[in-house]
Amino acid sequence: MPRRKKPGGRQRARRPQRHKNVLHGQGGHRGHDFRCVGCRLEVSLDAPGTTHRNHCPNCLASRHVDRRIPGDRAAHCHGRMEALSMSVRPDGEWVIIHQCLSCGELSANRIAGDDNALALVRLALKPLRDTSIAHRTLLAL
């Protein structure tokens, strides 16, 4: 929104913004947080059950930041990743299958101990509710 001019034609000089390293620098009180691209929740990087939090525990949305190794933060896409479905590894560990909405890449991410249980169950039941998702995925292979 543009600033209004003061009557008489004079404008007040703008004060420079304060340096915000206290909030956003390494080790600041938000130094280990990120804002979810889906629900805009402030999410802590500390997660029970995993060393590299890469998705929101509330809506399970993610951002495309890792390339090949979890936690490498080497991807240049930075697109929003949508949670497509769930999978179970041979050792019984559950993973969320994400697809990048920008480049289409698929990735498997471990669930964390504080993930929303209702969102996880809804995601697990999604292929049963909507069979076109599984059909489109099989056709893409």
C-alpha positions in Angstrom: 0.0 0.0 0.0 1.6 3.4 -1.0 2.2 6.0 1.6 0.0 9.1 1.6 1.6 12.4 1.2 1.4 14.8 4.1 -0.5 18.0 3.5 1.8 20.8 2.5 3.9 18.5 0.2 6.5 17.5 2.8 7.2 13.8 3.3 8.8 12.3 6.5 12.1 10.6 6.0 11.9 6.9 6.3 13.7 5.4 9.2 16.0 2.5 8.2 14.9 -1.0 9.2 16.5 -2.6 12.2 18.9 -5.4 11.5 17.0 -8.7 12.3 19.8 -11.2 12.9 18.3 -11.8 16.4 15.3 -13.5 14.8 16.7 -15.0 11.6 20.4 -15.6 12.1 22.0 -18.9 12.9 21.3 -19.8 16.5 18.6 -17.2 16.9 15.3 -18.2 18.4 14.0 -19.0 14.9 17.4 -20.4 13.7 16.0 -24.0 13.8 12.5 -23.3 12.4 10.9 -23.1 9.0 7.5 -21.9 7.9 5.3 -24.6 6.2 4.5 -23.9 2.5 1.1 -25.4 3.0 -0.5 -24.3 6.3 2.1 -21.5 7.2 2.8 -23.1 10.6 6.2 -22.4 12.3 7.8 -25.9 12.4 10.9 -26.8 14.5 13.6 -28.8 12.8 13.9 -31.0 15.9 11.7 -34.0 15.3 11.4 -37.2 17.3 12.3 -40.3 15.2 14.3 -38.5 12.5 17.4 -36.3 12.2 16.3 -34.2 9.2 12.8 -32.8 9.4 11.7 -32.1 5.9 7.9 -31.9 6.1 5.2 -30.2 8.2 3.8 -32.4 11.0 0.4 -30.7 10.7 -0.4 -30.9 6.9 2.6 -33.1 5.7 3.5 -30.7 3.0 7.2 -30.3 2.2 9.6 -28.2 0.1 12.0 -29.7 -2.5 15.3 -29.0 -0.8 17.1 -32.3 -0.7 18.6 -33.9 -3.8 19.9 -37.5 -3.1 20.8 -37.7 0.5 18.4 -36.6 3.3 19.6 -33.4 4.8 22.0 -32.4 2.0 19.8 -29.4 1.0 21.4 -29.6 -2.5 18.2 -29.3 -4.7 17.8 -26.1 -6.6 14.1 -26.5 -7.3 12.7 -25.4 -3.9 9.2 -26.2 -5.2 6.3 -27.3 -3.0 6.0 -31.0 -2.5 2.6 -32.6 -2.0 2.2 -35.7 0.0 0.8 -38.4 -2.4 0.7 -41.6 -0.4 2.3 -43.7 2.3 4.6 -46.7 2.0 6.1 -49.2 4.4 9.8 -50.2 4.2 10.7 -53.9 4.8 11.8 -53.1 8.4 8.3 -51.8 9.2 9.2 -48.1 9.0 6.5 -45.8 7.4 7.5 -43.2 4.8 5.5 -40.5 3.1 5.8 -40.3 -0.7 6.1 -36.7 -1.8 5.9 -35.3 -5.4 7.3 -31.9 -6.3 4.7 -29.7 -8.0 7.4 -27.8 -9.9 9.6 -30.5 -11.4 7.6 -33.7 -10.7 10.3 -35.6 -8.8 9.2 -38.2 -6.3 10.9 -38.7 -2.8 10.3 -40.9 0.2 10.5 -39.2 3.6 10.4 -40.9 7.0 7.5 -40.0 9.2 8.3 -38.2 12.5 7.0 -39.0 16.0 5.0 -35.8 16.2 3.3 -36.0 12.8 -0.5 -35.5 12.8 -1.9 -39.1 13.2 -5.2 -38.1 11.5 -3.4 -36.7 8.4 -1.2 -39.9 8.2 -4.3 -42.1 8.3 -6.1 -40.0 5.7 -3.0 -40.2 3.5 -2.8 -44.0 3.9 -6.4 -44.3 2.9 -6.2 -41.9 0.0 -5.6 -44.6 -2.7 -8.6 -46.5 -1.5 -10.8 -43.4 -1.7 -9.5 -42.1 -5.1 -8.3 -44.9 -7.5 -7.4 -42.4 -10.2 -4.2 -41.5 -8.2 -2.9 -45.0 -8.4 -3.9 -45.3 -12.0 -2.1 -42.1 -13.0 1.0 -43.2 -11.1 1.1 -46.6 -12.8 0.7 -44.9 -16.2 3.6 -42.5 -15.4 5.9 -45.5 -14.8 
